[in-house]
Amino acid sequence: MKHLNIIRNTILTLAAAFILFFTPVDENKASASAAYSVDELKSASSKYLGVRYAYGGTSSTGFDCSGYVRQVFKEVGITSLDRTSSGMYGQGSAVKKSDLQAGDLVFFNTSGKGVSHVGIYIGSGNFIHASTSKGVVKTSINDKAYWGNKYVGAKRIANFNPGTDFADDGSAVDNTPEAE
């Protein structure tokens, strides 16, 4: 009887170890579980307002859209973002437009060939991004002249103090049409 208990306990221990070892971890969801500071996001993203657009740009001398988003997220402690907007679209958890929160990434099709632009949702229907014609600006996600009909979807890479936004901080939102 004692031997059966030892064998049973050994099998149960090995089974538990096997389950723990081989259970897949969804890294995208794991990274979304920590809450980051929306104030840090606001500071990091807003300090680049007005920086010019540069194709392939990844610094304050000039950003492209994904270079800008990647830099801002890096400054708040998120270093796992892909380099391209289409790569970023493959990360995180999908978010309905009606459920957007500050810090969610918003994606657009500006080229006619899938996801080609990314920005950071800042609340109140606005996002901040590196525009090809204007540099880093805040824009309405529903802008009828350009962005509204190019919206593809959104992803949550991390939680930024849900329920807060920083769109109404007094800085201007630029809704003039993009130059094609």
KEVOLO-488425 format. One record per residue (C-alpha): residue number from 1; residue in one letter; x, y, z. Coordinates in nm, 4 decimals, padded with zeros to 6 digits, always signed. Layout:
<rs>
NUM, A, X, Y, Z
...
</rs>
This chain:
<rs>
1, M, +00.0000, +00.0000, +00.0000
2, K, +00.2837, +00.2377, +00.0845
3, H, +00.4454, +00.1709, -00.2553
4, L, +00.1227, +00.2601, -00.4355
5, N, +00.1071, +00.5972, -00.2559
6, I, +00.4683, +00.6710, -00.3523
7, I, +00.4038, +00.5780, -00.7172
8, R, +00.0789, +00.7814, -00.7241
9, N, +00.2472, +01.0892, -00.5719
10, T, +00.5421, +01.0589, -00.8113
11, I, +00.3113, +01.0366, -01.1126
12, L, +00.1051, +01.3351, -00.9929
13, T, +00.4208, +01.5424, -00.9378
14, L, +00.5578, +01.4548, -01.2801
15, A, +00.2221, +01.5322, -01.4445
16, A, +00.2049, +01.8736, -01.2742
17, A, +00.5639, +01.9522, -01.3767
18, F, +00.4896, +01.8455, -01.7343
19, I, +00.1814, +02.0706, -01.7512
20, L, +00.3672, +02.3712, -01.6083
21, F, +00.6662, +02.3231, -01.8353
22, F, +00.4729, +02.2760, -02.1585
23, T, +00.1896, +02.5272, -02.1084
24, P, +00.2313, +02.7941, -02.3782
25, V, +00.2726, +03.1540, -02.2685
26, D, +00.1178, +03.4227, -02.4850
27, E, +00.3869, +03.6897, -02.4567
28, N, +00.1670, +03.9584, -02.6114
29, K, -00.0988, +03.9135, -02.3458
30, A, +00.1618, +03.8853, -02.0715
31, S, +00.3026, +04.2254, -02.1613
32, A, -00.0458, +04.3791, -02.1548
33, S, -00.1027, +04.2810, -01.7920
34, A, +00.1214, +04.5462, -01.6341
35, A, -00.0159, +04.8974, -01.5914
36, Y, +00.2047, +05.1769, -01.7185
37, S, +00.1804, +05.5437, -01.6321
38, V, -00.0356, +05.7492, -01.8667
39, D, +00.1540, +06.0563, -01.7415
40, E, +00.4821, +05.9044, -01.8631
41, L, +00.3162, +05.8199, -02.1956
42, K, +00.1873, +06.1764, -02.2262
43, S, +00.5287, +06.3211, -02.1489
44, A, +00.7167, +06.0890, -02.3837
45, S, +00.4765, +06.1312, -02.6756
46, S, +00.4079, +06.5041, -02.6430
47, K, +00.7697, +06.6154, -02.6259
48, Y, +00.8109, +06.5179, -02.9912
49, L, +00.5184, +06.7275, -03.1222
50, G, +00.6413, +06.9146, -03.4284
51, V, +00.9386, +06.6859, -03.5001
52, R, +00.9630, +06.6431, -03.8768
53, Y, +00.8806, +06.3218, -04.0632
54, A, +01.1752, +06.1217, -04.1950
55, Y, +01.1284, +05.7944, -04.3830
56, G, +01.2903, +05.5238, -04.1670
57, G, +01.3462, +05.7822, -03.8927
58, T, +01.3857, +05.6628, -03.5358
59, S, +01.5066, +05.9717, -03.3467
60, S, +01.4106, +06.3267, -03.2569
61, T, +01.5852, +06.4503, -03.5726
62, G, +01.3032, +06.2829, -03.7693
63, F, +01.0560, +05.9978, -03.7225
64, D, +00.8503, +05.7742, -03.9417
65, C, +00.5269, +05.6504, -03.7828
66, S, +00.6563, +05.3222, -03.6397
67, G, +00.9899, +05.4745, -03.5370
68, Y, +00.7989, +05.7356, -03.3368
69, V, +00.5680, +05.4841, -03.1685
70, R, +00.8589, +05.2541, -03.0895
71, Q, +01.0613, +05.5394, -02.9345
72, V, +00.7716, +05.6584, -02.7170
73, F, +00.6969, +05.3068, -02.5935
74, K, +01.0667, +05.2455, -02.5268
75, E, +01.0744, +05.5564, -02.3070
76, V, +00.7902, +05.4232, -02.0915
77, G, +00.9571, +05.0822, -02.0584
78, I, +00.8101, +04.8749, -02.3430
79, T, +01.0905, +04.7475, -02.5635
80, S, +00.9224, +04.4563, -02.7426
81, L, +00.7560, +04.6410, -03.0321
82, D, +00.8310, +04.5387, -03.3895
83, R, +00.9948, +04.7993, -03.6131
84, T, +00.7173, +04.8305, -03.8738
85, S, +00.3516, +04.9266, -03.8461
86, S, +00.2446, +04.5965, -04.0038
87, G, +00.4659, +04.4075, -03.7578
88, M, +00.3149, +04.6007, -03.4665
89, Y, -00.0314, +04.5099, -03.5929
90, G, +00.0592, +04.1461, -03.5290
91, Q, +00.1258, +04.2164, -03.1607
92, G, -00.0994, +04.2741, -02.8621
93, S, -00.4708, +04.2157, -02.8248
94, A, -00.7349, +04.3483, -03.0632
95, V, -00.9442, +04.6362, -02.9295
96, K, -01.2801, +04.7559, -03.0622
97, K, -01.2866, +05.1190, -03.1683
98, S, -01.5539, +05.1830, -02.9047
99, D, -01.3245, +05.0416, -02.6317
100, L, -01.0074, +05.2386, -02.7085
101, Q, -00.8000, +05.3613, -02.4137
102, A, -00.5043, +05.5975, -02.4005
103, G, -00.1951, +05.4061, -02.5084
104, D, -00.3658, +05.1707, -02.7534
105, L, -00.2042, +05.1550, -03.0950
106, V, -00.4285, +05.2542, -03.3857
107, F, -00.3610, +05.1336, -03.7392
108, F, -00.4447, +05.2682, -04.0820
109, N, -00.4196, +05.1652, -04.4460
110, T, -00.2718, +05.4662, -04.6260
111, S, -00.1102, +05.2770, -04.9125
112, G, -00.3931, +05.0541, -05.0298
113, K, -00.1911, +04.7469, -04.9277
114, G, -00.2890, +04.6615, -04.5712
115, V, -00.1568, +04.8225, -04.2534
116, S, +00.0851, +05.1015, -04.3416
117, H, +00.0499, +05.3583, -04.0608
118, V, +00.0405, +05.3495, -03.6799
119, G, -00.0257, +05.6028, -03.4068
120, I, -00.0945, +05.6124, -03.0326
121, Y, -00.4520, +05.6688, -02.9170
122, I, -00.4626, +05.9545, -02.6631
123, G, -00.8323, +05.9667, -02.5816
124, S, -01.1316, +06.1776, -02.6878
125, G, -01.1202, +06.0319, -03.0397
126, N, -00.7654, +06.1533, -03.1064
127, F, -00.4285, +05.9949, -03.1749
128, I, -00.0707, +06.1181, -03.1914
129, H, +00.1526, +06.0053, -03.4765
130, A, +00.4270, +06.0953, -03.7208
131, S, +00.2442, +06.2228, -04.0280
132, T, +00.4319, +06.2144, -04.3573
133, S, +00.3303, +06.5703, -04.4426
134, K, +00.3258, +06.7330, -04.0978
135, G, +00.5598, +06.5430, -03.8681
136, V, +00.4449, +06.4493, -03.5177
137, V, +00.0899, +06.5804, -03.4647
138, K, -00.2355, +06.5018, -03.2874
139, T, -00.5237, +06.4123, -03.5198
140, S, -00.8833, +06.2940, -03.4919
141, I, -00.9185, +05.9217, -03.5509
142, N, -01.2530, +05.9940, -03.7205
143, D, -01.1278, +06.2777, -03.9419
144, K, -01.3598, +06.2687, -04.2438
145, A, -01.1058, +06.4280, -04.4769
146, Y, -00.8472, +06.1510, -04.4452
147, W, -00.7942, +05.9247, -04.1433
148, G, -01.1543, +05.8239, -04.0751
149, N, -01.1887, +05.6063, -04.3849
150, K, -00.8381, +05.4601, -04.3578
151, Y, -00.8796, +05.3127, -04.0075
152, V, -00.8003, +04.9388, -03.9917
153, G, -00.8088, +04.8539, -03.6209
154, A, -00.6389, +04.8847, -03.2849
155, K, -00.4217, +04.6756, -03.0550
156, R, -00.3527, +04.6980, -02.6847
157, I, +00.0142, +04.6355, -02.6181
158, A, +00.0020, +04.7489, -02.2546
159, N, -00.2430, +04.8975, -02.0081
160, F, -00.2004, +05.2658, -01.9332
161, N, -00.4148, +05.3383, -01.6272
162, P, -00.7499, +05.2532, -01.7931
163, G, -01.0062, +05.5291, -01.8123
164, T, -00.7595, +05.8162, -01.8410
165, D, -00.6604, +06.0114, -02.1481
166, F, -00.4574, +06.3164, -02.2329
167, A, -00.6114, +06.4425, -02.5548
168, D, -00.7496, +06.7518, -02.3854
169, D, -00.4223, +06.8937, -02.2567
170, G, -00.4579, +07.2229, -02.4397
171, S, -00.2392, +07.1378, -02.7386
172, A, -00.3948, +07.1640, -03.0821
173, V, -00.5390, +06.8769, -03.2831
174, D, -00.4545, +06.9090, -03.6524
175, N, -00.7364, +06.7904, -03.8767
176, T, -00.6254, +06.9472, -04.2013
177, P, -00.6129, +06.6842, -04.4781
178, E, -00.2922, +06.4899, -04.5401
179, A, -00.0967, +06.5621, -04.8534
180, E, -00.1116, +06.2519, -05.0706
</rs>
